[in-house]
């Protein structure tokens, strides 16, 4: 990653405190699914998306104001942050039947 990119700059800042609701949501997901790992994705002005993957294959996401806040929230919640989408982590994910149905409807509607 190039020095000075948006992702690099926001990842280095740690001045903002993670909201308690965000930390509680991450802790709750991890506790309900036998632990979790997270991948943080920069989504522009919106902030950062935290994708949580539980040990049982379930997954969910949360949004934070920035990558720095997302990393701090995960650290406070005790969830490991992966640097990227590794094959092992993606293989662990198990989409629900409802998600498969919703994706099929979108494809069929085109």
Biopython code that builds the backbone (N, CA, C, O; Angstrom):
import numpy as np
from Bio.PDB.StructureBuilder import StructureBuilder

atoms = [
    (1, "UNK", "N", (0.845, -1.164, 0.000)),
    (1, "UNK", "CA", (0.000, 0.000, 0.000)),
    (1, "UNK", "C", (0.892, 1.229, 0.000)),
    (1, "UNK", "O", (1.883, 1.273, 0.728)),
    (2, "UNK", "N", (0.561, 2.203, -0.787)),
    (2, "UNK", "CA", (1.378, 3.405, -0.911)),
    (2, "UNK", "C", (1.262, 4.270, 0.326)),
    (2, "UNK", "O", (0.193, 4.377, 0.926)),
    (3, "UNK", "N", (2.388, 4.898, 0.709)),
    (3, "UNK", "CA", (2.349, 5.828, 1.833)),
    (3, "UNK", "C", (1.441, 6.986, 1.476)),
    (3, "UNK", "O", (1.477, 7.504, 0.359)),
    (4, "UNK", "N", (0.622, 7.388, 2.445)),
    (4, "UNK", "CA", (-0.249, 8.515, 2.218)),
    (4, "UNK", "C", (-1.605, 8.156, 1.665)),
    (4, "UNK", "O", (-2.417, 9.050, 1.429)),
    (5, "UNK", "N", (-1.891, 6.865, 1.445)),
    (5, "UNK", "CA", (-3.218, 6.502, 0.972)),
    (5, "UNK", "C", (-4.218, 6.678, 2.111)),
    (5, "UNK", "O", (-3.834, 6.732, 3.279)),
    (6, "UNK", "N", (-5.488, 6.766, 1.768)),
    (6, "UNK", "CA", (-6.526, 6.952, 2.784)),
    (6, "UNK", "C", (-6.511, 5.843, 3.818)),
    (6, "UNK", "O", (-6.680, 6.101, 5.010)),
    (7, "UNK", "N", (-6.310, 4.614, 3.372)),
    (7, "UNK", "CA", (-6.328, 3.484, 4.284)),
    (7, "UNK", "C", (-5.161, 3.559, 5.259)),
    (7, "UNK", "O", (-5.333, 3.292, 6.448)),
    (8, "UNK", "N", (-3.986, 3.917, 4.776)),
    (8, "UNK", "CA", (-2.821, 4.016, 5.637)),
    (8, "UNK", "C", (-2.995, 5.120, 6.670)),
    (8, "UNK", "O", (-2.679, 4.929, 7.845)),
    (9, "UNK", "N", (-3.490, 6.257, 6.243)),
    (9, "UNK", "CA", (-3.655, 7.366, 7.169)),
    (9, "UNK", "C", (-4.662, 7.060, 8.266)),
    (9, "UNK", "O", (-4.409, 7.362, 9.432)),
    (10, "UNK", "N", (-5.783, 6.474, 7.923)),
    (10, "UNK", "CA", (-6.787, 6.201, 8.940)),
    (10, "UNK", "C", (-6.389, 5.047, 9.839)),
    (10, "UNK", "O", (-6.804, 5.006, 10.997)),
    (11, "UNK", "N", (-5.596, 4.109, 9.342)),
    (11, "UNK", "CA", (-5.179, 2.984, 10.173)),
    (11, "UNK", "C", (-4.170, 3.419, 11.225)),
    (11, "UNK", "O", (-4.062, 2.776, 12.269)),
    (12, "UNK", "N", (-3.428, 4.493, 10.978)),
    (12, "UNK", "CA", (-2.420, 4.941, 11.923)),
    (12, "UNK", "C", (-2.990, 5.794, 13.045)),
    (12, "UNK", "O", (-2.380, 5.897, 14.109)),
    (13, "UNK", "N", (-4.147, 6.406, 12.828)),
    (13, "UNK", "CA", (-4.741, 7.247, 13.852)),
    (13, "UNK", "C", (-5.424, 6.386, 14.908)),
    (13, "UNK", "O", (-6.129, 5.433, 14.574)),
    (14, "UNK", "N", (-5.219, 6.717, 16.179)),
    (14, "UNK", "CA", (-5.878, 5.966, 17.243)),
    (14, "UNK", "C", (-6.484, 6.901, 18.279)),
    (14, "UNK", "O", (-6.708, 6.488, 19.417)),
    (15, "UNK", "N", (-6.755, 8.152, 17.912)),
    (15, "UNK", "CA", (-7.240, 9.124, 18.875)),
    (15, "UNK", "C", (-8.716, 8.939, 19.211)),
    (15, "UNK", "O", (-9.129, 9.247, 20.329)),
    (16, "UNK", "N", (-9.522, 8.442, 18.269)),
    (16, "UNK", "CA", (-10.941, 8.281, 18.527)),
    (16, "UNK", "C", (-11.204, 7.006, 19.330)),
    (16, "UNK", "O", (-10.549, 5.982, 19.140)),
    (17, "UNK", "N", (-12.172, 7.102, 20.221)),
    (17, "UNK", "CA", (-12.564, 5.964, 21.040)),
    (17, "UNK", "C", (-13.669, 5.192, 20.322)),
    (17, "UNK", "O", (-14.565, 5.795, 19.732)),
    (18, "UNK", "N", (-13.611, 3.889, 20.369)),
    (18, "UNK", "CA", (-14.645, 3.065, 19.749)),
    (18, "UNK", "C", (-15.934, 3.169, 20.558)),
    (18, "UNK", "O", (-15.898, 3.090, 21.786)),
    (19, "UNK", "N", (-17.072, 3.346, 19.886)),
    (19, "UNK", "CA", (-18.351, 3.421, 20.606)),
    (19, "UNK", "C", (-18.653, 2.121, 21.357)),
    (19, "UNK", "O", (-18.369, 1.028, 20.867)),
    (20, "UNK", "N", (-19.230, 2.257, 22.548)),
    (20, "UNK", "CA", (-19.533, 1.084, 23.366)),
    (20, "UNK", "C", (-20.502, 0.136, 22.676)),
    (20, "UNK", "O", (-20.382, -1.080, 22.826)),
    (21, "UNK", "N", (-21.464, 0.671, 21.919)),
    (21, "UNK", "CA", (-22.418, -0.181, 21.213)),
    (21, "UNK", "C", (-21.755, -1.041, 20.161)),
    (21, "UNK", "O", (-22.144, -2.192, 19.964)),
    (22, "UNK", "N", (-20.760, -0.498, 19.484)),
    (22, "UNK", "CA", (-20.020, -1.252, 18.475)),
    (22, "UNK", "C", (-19.237, -2.380, 19.122)),
    (22, "UNK", "O", (-19.256, -3.514, 18.645)),
    (23, "UNK", "N", (-18.550, -2.065, 20.208)),
    (23, "UNK", "CA", (-17.767, -3.074, 20.932)),
    (23, "UNK", "C", (-18.693, -4.168, 21.473)),
    (23, "UNK", "O", (-18.379, -5.354, 21.380)),
    (24, "UNK", "N", (-19.829, -3.763, 22.035)),
    (24, "UNK", "CA", (-20.781, -4.728, 22.581)),
    (24, "UNK", "C", (-21.333, -5.642, 21.493)),
    (24, "UNK", "O", (-21.509, -6.839, 21.721)),
    (25, "UNK", "N", (-21.607, -5.089, 20.308)),
    (25, "UNK", "CA", (-22.095, -5.900, 19.198)),
    (25, "UNK", "C", (-21.080, -6.931, 18.739)),
    (25, "UNK", "O", (-21.430, -8.073, 18.443)),
    (26, "UNK", "N", (-19.828, -6.522, 18.684)),
    (26, "UNK", "CA", (-18.758, -7.454, 18.274)),
    (26, "UNK", "C", (-18.584, -8.543, 19.321)),
    (26, "UNK", "O", (-18.464, -9.719, 18.979)),
    (27, "UNK", "N", (-18.569, -8.157, 20.603)),
    (27, "UNK", "CA", (-18.437, -9.142, 21.688)),
    (27, "UNK", "C", (-19.594, -10.127, 21.675)),
    (27, "UNK", "O", (-19.393, -11.329, 21.851)),
    (28, "UNK", "N", (-20.797, -9.624, 21.466)),
    (28, "UNK", "CA", (-21.988, -10.465, 21.450)),
    (28, "UNK", "C", (-21.927, -11.490, 20.320)),
    (28, "UNK", "O", (-22.249, -12.661, 20.521)),
    (29, "UNK", "N", (-21.516, -11.051, 19.141)),
    (29, "UNK", "CA", (-21.394, -11.974, 18.004)),
    (29, "UNK", "C", (-20.356, -13.042, 18.307)),
    (29, "UNK", "O", (-20.608, -14.228, 18.097)),
    (30, "UNK", "N", (-19.192, -12.634, 18.798)),
    (30, "UNK", "CA", (-18.118, -13.586, 19.085)),
    (30, "UNK", "C", (-18.554, -14.601, 20.147)),
    (30, "UNK", "O", (-18.257, -15.790, 20.035)),
    (31, "UNK", "N", (-19.253, -14.126, 21.167)),
    (31, "UNK", "CA", (-19.703, -15.026, 22.235)),
    (31, "UNK", "C", (-20.754, -16.008, 21.724)),
    (31, "UNK", "O", (-20.778, -17.163, 22.147)),
    (32, "UNK", "N", (-21.598, -15.569, 20.842)),
    (32, "UNK", "CA", (-22.658, -16.420, 20.324)),
    (32, "UNK", "C", (-22.227, -17.417, 19.267)),
    (32, "UNK", "O", (-22.985, -18.326, 18.927)),
    (33, "UNK", "N", (-21.020, -17.260, 18.741)),
    (33, "UNK", "CA", (-20.568, -18.127, 17.652)),
    (33, "UNK", "C", (-19.228, -18.797, 17.932)),
    (33, "UNK", "O", (-18.523, -19.192, 17.004)),
    (34, "UNK", "N", (-18.878, -18.926, 19.204)),
    (34, "UNK", "CA", (-17.660, -19.650, 19.573)),
    (34, "UNK", "C", (-16.379, -18.941, 19.196)),
    (34, "UNK", "O", (-15.374, -19.589, 18.906)),
    (35, "UNK", "N", (-16.398, -17.626, 19.196)),
    (35, "UNK", "CA", (-15.234, -16.841, 18.801)),
    (35, "UNK", "C", (-15.433, -16.293, 17.400)),
    (35, "UNK", "O", (-16.343, -16.709, 16.681)),
    (36, "UNK", "N", (-14.581, -15.364, 17.021)),
    (36, "UNK", "CA", (-14.723, -14.755, 15.701)),
    (36, "UNK", "C", (-13.406, -14.154, 15.245)),
    (36, "UNK", "O", (-12.507, -13.884, 16.041)),
    (37, "UNK", "N", (-13.323, -13.956, 13.946)),
    (37, "UNK", "CA", (-12.246, -13.201, 13.317)),
    (37, "UNK", "C", (-12.895, -12.087, 12.526)),
    (37, "UNK", "O", (-14.058, -12.189, 12.136)),
    (38, "UNK", "N", (-12.149, -11.026, 12.289)),
    (38, "UNK", "CA", (-12.701, -9.877, 11.583)),
    (38, "UNK", "C", (-11.820, -9.474, 10.416)),
    (38, "UNK", "O", (-10.602, -9.652, 10.442)),
    (39, "UNK", "N", (-12.458, -8.928, 9.393)),
    (39, "UNK", "CA", (-11.768, -8.285, 8.277)),
    (39, "UNK", "C", (-12.353, -6.887, 8.184)),
    (39, "UNK", "O", (-13.573, -6.725, 8.148)),
    (40, "UNK", "N", (-11.494, -5.873, 8.147)),
    (40, "UNK", "CA", (-11.939, -4.485, 8.095)),
    (40, "UNK", "C", (-11.754, -3.974, 6.676)),
    (40, "UNK", "O", (-10.668, -4.067, 6.105)),
    (41, "UNK", "N", (-12.832, -3.433, 6.116)),
    (41, "UNK", "CA", (-12.820, -2.923, 4.749)),
    (41, "UNK", "C", (-13.110, -1.430, 4.758)),
    (41, "UNK", "O", (-14.099, -0.996, 5.348)),
    (42, "UNK", "N", (-12.274, -0.653, 4.121)),
    (42, "UNK", "CA", (-12.476, 0.789, 3.993)),
    (42, "UNK", "C", (-13.578, 1.029, 2.971)),
    (42, "UNK", "O", (-13.516, 0.496, 1.863)),
    (43, "UNK", "N", (-14.587, 1.822, 3.326)),
    (43, "UNK", "CA", (-15.706, 2.066, 2.403)),
    (43, "UNK", "C", (-15.912, 3.553, 2.137)),
    (43, "UNK", "O", (-17.048, 4.011, 2.018)),
    (44, "UNK", "N", (-14.840, 4.294, 2.046)),
    (44, "UNK", "CA", (-14.908, 5.707, 1.689)),
    (44, "UNK", "C", (-15.408, 6.585, 2.812)),
    (44, "UNK", "O", (-15.103, 6.352, 3.982)),
    (45, "UNK", "N", (-16.182, 7.601, 2.450)),
    (45, "UNK", "CA", (-16.672, 8.556, 3.447)),
    (45, "UNK", "C", (-17.544, 7.901, 4.508)),
    (45, "UNK", "O", (-17.654, 8.408, 5.624)),
    (46, "UNK", "N", (-18.156, 6.793, 4.170)),
    (46, "UNK", "CA", (-19.016, 6.079, 5.123)),
    (46, "UNK", "C", (-18.212, 5.575, 6.306)),
    (46, "UNK", "O", (-18.749, 5.493, 7.411)),
    (47, "UNK", "N", (-16.955, 5.238, 6.118)),
    (47, "UNK", "CA", (-16.112, 4.751, 7.207)),
    (47, "UNK", "C", (-15.511, 3.405, 6.892)),
    (47, "UNK", "O", (-14.790, 3.249, 5.907)),
    (48, "UNK", "N", (-15.812, 2.423, 7.742)),
    (48, "UNK", "CA", (-15.243, 1.092, 7.586)),
    (48, "UNK", "C", (-16.281, 0.038, 7.915)),
    (48, "UNK", "O", (-17.106, 0.214, 8.811)),
    (49, "UNK", "N", (-16.229, -1.045, 7.187)),
    (49, "UNK", "CA", (-17.112, -2.192, 7.419)),
    (49, "UNK", "C", (-16.291, -3.261, 8.115)),
    (49, "UNK", "O", (-15.204, -3.620, 7.661)),
    (50, "UNK", "N", (-16.815, -3.762, 9.212)),
    (50, "UNK", "CA", (-16.178, -4.857, 9.948)),
    (50, "UNK", "C", (-16.976, -6.111, 9.627)),
    (50, "UNK", "O", (-18.135, -6.227, 10.026)),
    (51, "UNK", "N", (-16.371, -7.045, 8.914)),
    (51, "UNK", "CA", (-17.028, -8.310, 8.614)),
    (51, "UNK", "C", (-16.525, -9.319, 9.641)),
    (51, "UNK", "O", (-15.330, -9.605, 9.722)),
    (52, "UNK", "N", (-17.461, -9.852, 10.422)),
    (52, "UNK", "CA", (-17.138, -10.816, 11.466)),
    (52, "UNK", "C", (-17.475, -12.214, 10.979)),
    (52, "UNK", "O", (-18.569, -12.448, 10.465)),
    (53, "UNK", "N", (-16.539, -13.149, 11.140)),
    (53, "UNK", "CA", (-16.758, -14.539, 10.756)),
    (53, "UNK", "C", (-16.605, -15.372, 12.017)),
    (53, "UNK", "O", (-15.527, -15.434, 12.607)),
    (54, "UNK", "N", (-17.705, -16.019, 12.428)),
    (54, "UNK", "CA", (-17.690, -16.838, 13.627)),
    (54, "UNK", "C", (-17.025, -18.181, 13.389)),
    (54, "UNK", "O", (-16.883, -18.623, 12.249)),
    (55, "UNK", "N", (-16.622, -18.821, 14.469)),
    (55, "UNK", "CA", (-15.990, -20.139, 14.373)),
    (55, "UNK", "C", (-16.929, -21.187, 13.793)),
    (55, "UNK", "O", (-16.481, -22.191, 13.239)),
    (56, "UNK", "N", (-18.241, -20.950, 13.922)),
    (56, "UNK", "CA", (-19.222, -21.889, 13.392)),
    (56, "UNK", "C", (-19.590, -21.611, 11.936)),
    (56, "UNK", "O", (-20.427, -22.318, 11.373)),
    (57, "UNK", "N", (-18.981, -20.594, 11.312)),
    (57, "UNK", "CA", (-19.227, -20.282, 9.911)),
    (57, "UNK", "C", (-20.222, -19.164, 9.682)),
    (57, "UNK", "O", (-20.337, -18.660, 8.565)),
    (58, "UNK", "N", (-20.948, -18.766, 10.727)),
    (58, "UNK", "CA", (-21.883, -17.648, 10.589)),
    (58, "UNK", "C", (-21.090, -16.357, 10.419)),
    (58, "UNK", "O", (-19.949, -16.252, 10.870)),
    (59, "UNK", "N", (-21.708, -15.372, 9.760)),
    (59, "UNK", "CA", (-21.015, -14.103, 9.596)),
    (59, "UNK", "C", (-22.004, -12.955, 9.678)),
    (59, "UNK", "O", (-23.202, -13.119, 9.447)),
    (60, "UNK", "N", (-21.473, -11.794, 10.009)),
    (60, "UNK", "CA", (-22.275, -10.582, 10.139)),
    (60, "UNK", "C", (-21.348, -9.401, 9.901)),
    (60, "UNK", "O", (-20.133, -9.566, 9.789)),
    (61, "UNK", "N", (-21.925, -8.218, 9.825)),
    (61, "UNK", "CA", (-21.078, -7.046, 9.671)),
    (61, "UNK", "C", (-21.557, -5.912, 10.551)),
    (61, "UNK", "O", (-22.714, -5.863, 10.968)),
    (62, "UNK", "N", (-20.639, -5.002, 10.820)),
    (62, "UNK", "CA", (-20.871, -3.803, 11.610)),
    (62, "UNK", "C", (-20.196, -2.659, 10.868)),
    (62, "UNK", "O", (-19.277, -2.885, 10.081)),
    (63, "UNK", "N", (-20.643, -1.444, 11.113)),
    (63, "UNK", "CA", (-20.005, -0.288, 10.497)),
    (63, "UNK", "C", (-19.413, 0.614, 11.571)),
    (63, "UNK", "O", (-20.001, 0.802, 12.636)),
    (64, "UNK", "N", (-18.239, 1.169, 11.276)),
    (64, "UNK", "CA", (-17.553, 2.099, 12.167)),
    (64, "UNK", "C", (-17.258, 3.376, 11.388)),
    (64, "UNK", "O", (-17.320, 3.392, 10.159)),
    (65, "UNK", "N", (-16.937, 4.443, 12.111)),
    (65, "UNK", "CA", (-16.664, 5.727, 11.472)),
    (65, "UNK", "C", (-15.368, 5.752, 10.676)),
    (65, "UNK", "O", (-15.196, 6.612, 9.813)),
    (66, "UNK", "N", (-14.461, 4.835, 10.945)),
    (66, "UNK", "CA", (-13.189, 4.775, 10.230)),
    (66, "UNK", "C", (-12.465, 3.484, 10.554)),
    (66, "UNK", "O", (-12.861, 2.743, 11.453)),
    (67, "UNK", "N", (-11.394, 3.221, 9.808)),
    (67, "UNK", "CA", (-10.642, 1.994, 10.040)),
    (67, "UNK", "C", (-9.964, 1.995, 11.403)),
    (67, "UNK", "O", (-9.801, 0.939, 12.015)),
    (68, "UNK", "N", (-9.563, 3.180, 11.885)),
    (68, "UNK", "CA", (-8.940, 3.257, 13.198)),
    (68, "UNK", "C", (-9.928, 2.893, 14.303)),
    (68, "UNK", "O", (-9.580, 2.185, 15.248)),
    (69, "UNK", "N", (-11.148, 3.378, 14.179)),
    (69, "UNK", "CA", (-12.191, 3.064, 15.166)),
    (69, "UNK", "C", (-12.536, 1.577, 15.090)),
    (69, "UNK", "O", (-12.742, 0.940, 16.123)),
    (70, "UNK", "N", (-12.600, 1.022, 13.890)),
    (70, "UNK", "CA", (-12.912, -0.394, 13.708)),
    (70, "UNK", "C", (-11.845, -1.277, 14.348)),
    (70, "UNK", "O", (-12.165, -2.246, 15.037)),
    (71, "UNK", "N", (-10.572, -0.939, 14.119)),
    (71, "UNK", "CA", (-9.484, -1.725, 14.714)),
    (71, "UNK", "C", (-9.505, -1.645, 16.231)),
    (71, "UNK", "O", (-9.281, -2.644, 16.914)),
    (72, "UNK", "N", (-9.773, -0.461, 16.757)),
    (72, "UNK", "CA", (-9.821, -0.293, 18.199)),
    (72, "UNK", "C", (-10.996, -1.072, 18.797)),
    (72, "UNK", "O", (-10.859, -1.681, 19.858)),
    (73, "UNK", "N", (-12.143, -1.056, 18.123)),
    (73, "UNK", "CA", (-13.312, -1.789, 18.603)),
    (73, "UNK", "C", (-13.035, -3.288, 18.638)),
    (73, "UNK", "O", (-13.399, -3.965, 19.600)),
    (74, "UNK", "N", (-12.396, -3.808, 17.598)),
    (74, "UNK", "CA", (-12.070, -5.234, 17.561)),
    (74, "UNK", "C", (-11.069, -5.599, 18.652)),
    (74, "UNK", "O", (-11.195, -6.641, 19.296)),
    (75, "UNK", "N", (-10.079, -4.741, 18.854)),
    (75, "UNK", "CA", (-9.085, -4.999, 19.904)),
    (75, "UNK", "C", (-9.742, -4.992, 21.280)),
    (75, "UNK", "O", (-9.449, -5.852, 22.111)),
    (76, "UNK", "N", (-10.622, -4.035, 21.522)),
    (76, "UNK", "CA", (-11.318, -3.956, 22.807)),
    (76, "UNK", "C", (-12.217, -5.170, 23.017)),
    (76, "UNK", "O", (-12.340, -5.666, 24.137)),
    (77, "UNK", "N", (-12.843, -5.649, 21.948)),
    (77, "UNK", "CA", (-13.737, -6.805, 22.035)),
    (77, "UNK", "C", (-12.972, -8.128, 22.087)),
    (77, "UNK", "O", (-13.565, -9.167, 22.376)),
    (78, "UNK", "N", (-11.674, -8.105, 21.814)),
    (78, "UNK", "CA", (-10.868, -9.320, 21.844)),
    (78, "UNK", "C", (-11.003, -10.174, 20.596)),
    (78, "UNK", "O", (-10.836, -11.392, 20.654)),
    (79, "UNK", "N", (-11.306, -9.540, 19.461)),
    (79, "UNK", "CA", (-11.465, -10.255, 18.190)),
    (79, "UNK", "C", (-10.238, -9.996, 17.328)),
    (79, "UNK", "O", (-9.812, -8.852, 17.166)),
    (80, "UNK", "N", (-9.677, -11.058, 16.780)),
    (80, "UNK", "CA", (-8.509, -10.966, 15.913)),
    (80, "UNK", "C", (-8.890, -10.348, 14.572)),
    (80, "UNK", "O", (-9.894, -10.731, 13.971)),
    (81, "UNK", "N", (-8.095, -9.401, 14.108)),
    (81, "UNK", "CA", (-8.324, -8.768, 12.810)),
    (81, "UNK", "C", (-7.359, -9.378, 11.799)),
    (81, "UNK", "O", (-6.142, -9.338, 11.979)),
    (82, "UNK", "N", (-7.920, -9.942, 10.737)),
    (82, "UNK", "CA", (-7.118, -10.495, 9.645)),
    (82, "UNK", "C", (-6.736, -9.360, 8.704)),
    (82, "UNK", "O", (-7.485, -8.394, 8.563)),
    (83, "UNK", "N", (-5.594, -9.467, 8.068)),
    (83, "UNK", "CA", (-5.130, -8.420, 7.162)),
    (83, "UNK", "C", (-5.849, -8.415, 5.828)),
    (83, "UNK", "O", (-5.934, -7.376, 5.175)),
    (84, "UNK", "N", (-6.366, -9.558, 5.415)),
    (84, "UNK", "CA", (-7.031, -9.670, 4.116)),
    (84, "UNK", "C", (-7.933, -10.893, 4.128)),
    (84, "UNK", "O", (-7.955, -11.658, 5.093)),
    (85, "UNK", "N", (-8.671, -11.064, 3.051)),
    (85, "UNK", "CA", (-9.527, -12.239, 2.916)),
    (85, "UNK", "C", (-8.667, -13.423, 2.494)),
    (85, "UNK", "O", (-8.425, -13.630, 1.305)),
    (86, "UNK", "N", (-8.215, -14.188, 3.458)),
    (86, "UNK", "CA", (-7.441, -15.393, 3.176)),
    (86, "UNK", "C", (-8.387, -16.528, 2.801)),
    (86, "UNK", "O", (-9.551, -16.531, 3.201)),
    (87, "UNK", "N", (-7.894, -17.471, 2.048)),
    (87, "UNK", "CA", (-8.723, -18.591, 1.583)),
    (87, "UNK", "C", (-9.346, -19.370, 2.740)),
    (87, "UNK", "O", (-10.513, -19.756, 2.663)),
    (88, "UNK", "N", (-8.588, -19.604, 3.804)),
    (88, "UNK", "CA", (-9.087, -20.373, 4.941)),
    (88, "UNK", "C", (-10.278, -19.681, 5.601)),
    (88, "UNK", "O", (-11.235, -20.334, 6.018)),
    (89, "UNK", "N", (-10.209, -18.355, 5.690)),
    (89, "UNK", "CA", (-11.293, -17.598, 6.302)),
    (89, "UNK", "C", (-12.540, -17.635, 5.421)),
    (89, "UNK", "O", (-13.652, -17.774, 5.929)),
    (90, "UNK", "N", (-12.366, -17.515, 4.133)),
    (90, "UNK", "CA", (-13.514, -17.566, 3.221)),
    (90, "UNK", "C", (-14.139, -18.956, 3.192)),
    (90, "UNK", "O", (-15.359, -19.083, 3.092)),
    (91, "UNK", "N", (-13.316, -19.994, 3.279)),
    (91, "UNK", "CA", (-13.844, -21.359, 3.307)),
    (91, "UNK", "C", (-14.647, -21.619, 4.571)),
    (91, "UNK", "O", (-15.539, -22.467, 4.583)),
    (92, "UNK", "N", (-14.331, -20.897, 5.626)),
    (92, "UNK", "CA", (-15.012, -21.069, 6.908)),
    (92, "UNK", "C", (-16.432, -20.477, 6.877)),
    (92, "UNK", "O", (-17.305, -20.931, 7.616)),
    (93, "UNK", "N", (-16.663, -19.470, 6.028)),
    (93, "UNK", "CA", (-17.962, -18.789, 5.973)),
    (93, "UNK", "C", (-19.037, -19.708, 5.407)),
    (93, "UNK", "O", (-18.816, -20.410, 4.420)),
    (94, "UNK", "N", (-20.191, -19.693, 6.038)),
    (94, "UNK", "CA", (-21.329, -20.477, 5.592)),
    (94, "UNK", "C", (-22.538, -19.553, 5.416)),
    (94, "UNK", "O", (-23.207, -19.220, 6.394)),
    (95, "UNK", "N", (-22.824, -19.134, 4.171)),
    (95, "UNK", "CA", (-23.980, -18.269, 3.931)),
    (95, "UNK", "C", (-25.278, -18.996, 4.287)),
    (95, "UNK", "O", (-25.396, -20.204, 4.082)),
    (96, "UNK", "N", (-26.234, -18.262, 4.815)),
    (96, "UNK", "CA", (-27.522, -18.847, 5.189)),
    (96, "UNK", "C", (-28.337, -19.154, 3.940)),
    (96, "UNK", "O", (-28.064, -18.628, 2.861)),
    (97, "UNK", "N", (-29.339, -20.011, 4.101)),
    (97, "UNK", "CA", (-30.224, -20.340, 2.981)),
    (97, "UNK", "C", (-30.979, -19.105, 2.502)),
    (97, "UNK", "O", (-31.237, -18.960, 1.307)),
    (98, "UNK", "N", (-31.333, -18.216, 3.427)),
    (98, "UNK", "CA", (-32.024, -16.982, 3.041)),
    (98, "UNK", "C", (-31.160, -16.132, 2.128)),
    (98, "UNK", "O", (-31.662, -15.547, 1.169)),
    (99, "UNK", "N", (-29.860, -16.056, 2.413)),
    (99, "UNK", "CA", (-28.955, -15.283, 1.560)),
    (99, "UNK", "C", (-28.877, -15.899, 0.163)),
    (99, "UNK", "O", (-28.920, -15.182, -0.837)),
    (100, "UNK", "N", (-28.763, -17.229, 0.094)),
    (100, "UNK", "CA", (-28.715, -17.891, -1.207)),
    (100, "UNK", "C", (-29.982, -17.596, -2.004)),
    (100, "UNK", "O", (-29.912, -17.324, -3.202)),
    (101, "UNK", "N", (-31.155, -17.649, -1.334)),
    (101, "UNK", "CA", (-32.419, -17.372, -2.023)),
    (101, "UNK", "C", (-32.465, -15.936, -2.523)),
    (101, "UNK", "O", (-32.907, -15.679, -3.643)),
    (102, "UNK", "N", (-32.007, -14.994, -1.692)),
    (102, "UNK", "CA", (-32.051, -13.589, -2.108)),
    (102, "UNK", "C", (-31.115, -13.345, -3.290)),
    (102, "UNK", "O", (-31.441, -12.560, -4.180)),
    (103, "UNK", "N", (-29.959, -14.008, -3.311)),
    (103, "UNK", "CA", (-29.047, -13.853, -4.448)),
    (103, "UNK", "C", (-29.644, -14.470, -5.701)),
    (103, "UNK", "O", (-29.459, -13.935, -6.795)),
    (104, "UNK", "N", (-30.349, -15.573, -5.570)),
    (104, "UNK", "CA", (-30.968, -16.225, -6.722)),
    (104, "UNK", "C", (-32.059, -15.343, -7.303)),
    (104, "UNK", "O", (-32.200, -15.265, -8.524)),
    (105, "UNK", "N", (-32.838, -14.677, -6.454)),
    (105, "UNK", "CA", (-33.893, -13.794, -6.950)),
    (105, "UNK", "C", (-33.304, -12.639, -7.738)),
    (105, "UNK", "O", (-33.850, -12.251, -8.771)),
    (106, "UNK", "N", (-32.196, -12.085, -7.262)),
    (106, "UNK", "CA", (-31.563, -10.976, -7.986)),
    (106, "UNK", "C", (-31.072, -11.418, -9.348)),
    (106, "UNK", "O", (-31.205, -10.678, -10.322)),
    (107, "UNK", "N", (-30.506, -12.616, -9.435)),
    (107, "UNK", "CA", (-29.982, -13.128, -10.696)),
    (107, "UNK", "C", (-31.122, -13.416, -11.660)),
    (107, "UNK", "O", (-31.045, -13.086, -12.844)),
    (108, "UNK", "N", (-32.175, -14.031, -11.150)),
    (108, "UNK", "CA", (-33.306, -14.404, -12.001)),
    (108, "UNK", "C", (-34.078, -13.178, -12.484)),
    (108, "UNK", "O", (-34.711, -13.230, -13.539)),
    (109, "UNK", "N", (-34.038, -12.079, -11.734)),
    (109, "UNK", "CA", (-34.795, -10.887, -12.095)),
    (109, "UNK", "C", (-34.153, -10.123, -13.253)),
    (109, "UNK", "O", (-34.810, -9.291, -13.878)),
    (110, "UNK", "N", (-32.917, -10.386, -13.540)),
    (110, "UNK", "CA", (-32.212, -9.644, -14.587)),
    (110, "UNK", "C", (-32.613, -10.050, -15.948)),
    (110, "UNK", "O", (-32.102, -9.510, -16.929)),
]
sb = StructureBuilder()
sb.init_structure("model")
sb.init_model(0)
sb.init_chain("A")
sb.init_seg("    ")
for serial, (resi, resn, name, xyz) in enumerate(atoms, 1):
    if name == "N":
        sb.init_residue(resn, " ", resi, " ")
    sb.init_atom(name, np.array(xyz, "f"), 0.0, 1.0, " ", f" {name:<3s}", serial, name[0])
structure = sb.get_structure()
